[in-house]
């Protein structure tokens, strides 16, 4: 129910910070929604600065900025009201994280994603470091083929390093190994990387299309979106370090030269118009490195806009 319907103003700084101040559903067997938000506050896979465990809480709080209860968000450029009251969004809280236990923490995340998929809702997972993508993709087994669009500074295609298979440098390699992952489009890759040249060679051999920010800019958003195979069901994974740290400094491994806001927004809008998006995660927001909270606000704004594009496209 909107704030107007309750008789309360319910300003953004009032109340409990669920995502967009949408209803909280504690019972994962009772999800009845178009979109369900799950927090995955795990950062045990990091190889540099930790802190992304606080990402879900920070992004939720930032998302209240966009919760004025006006029956959706009107975009005058598109002449569309996005995420109206007919779009049912719920927040199902966080997967339980067991400190130092990657296996159990990842299993708990996968359980949450499966619950969302079993309910027929669109899963939107807020991390956490990028290793949380591994259980997210695991949860899609039995739910049809998917193509992964990764927006990131880093390729994340390490196979095994010092015995570690499921850290935040491994998720795209683990995804490419899945029989139901038909390919990857990896965009924004640049500068110093956790993946050596043999990883890039392996990624291309396993079906990856790899583009830097400069290559993406040369193509433009529409042409870039068309590189995703026609008819593909797309899972979108957004590492916040895909953005330039000039606008998103709150992350563990910042890399200069990244995307600016409208570049990414236009890419996501084109993908949502041309493809069925079946899952989303947004990772690596580490709010302690950004005292302005701008990174968290950016993450919330990107997610809400992307959800608006998806639901508008579904309406035809």
Buried (B, 14 or more C-beta within 10 A) or exposed (E): EBBBEEEEEBEBEEEEBBBBBBEEBEEBEEBEBBBBBBBBBBBBBBBEBBBBBBBBBBBBBBBBBBBBBBBBBEBEEEEBBBBBBEBBBBBBBBBBBBEEEBEEBBBBBBBBBBBBBEBEBBBBBBBBBBBBBBBBBBBBEEBEBBBBBBBBBBBBBBBEBEEBBBBBBBBBBBBBEBEBBBBBBBBBBBEEBBBEEEBBEBBBEBBBBBBBBEBBBEBBBEEBBBEBEEEBBBBBBBBBBBBBBEBBBBBBBBBEBBBBBEBBBBBBBBBBEBBBBBBBBBBBBBBEBBEEBBBBBBBBBBBBBBBBBBBBBEEE
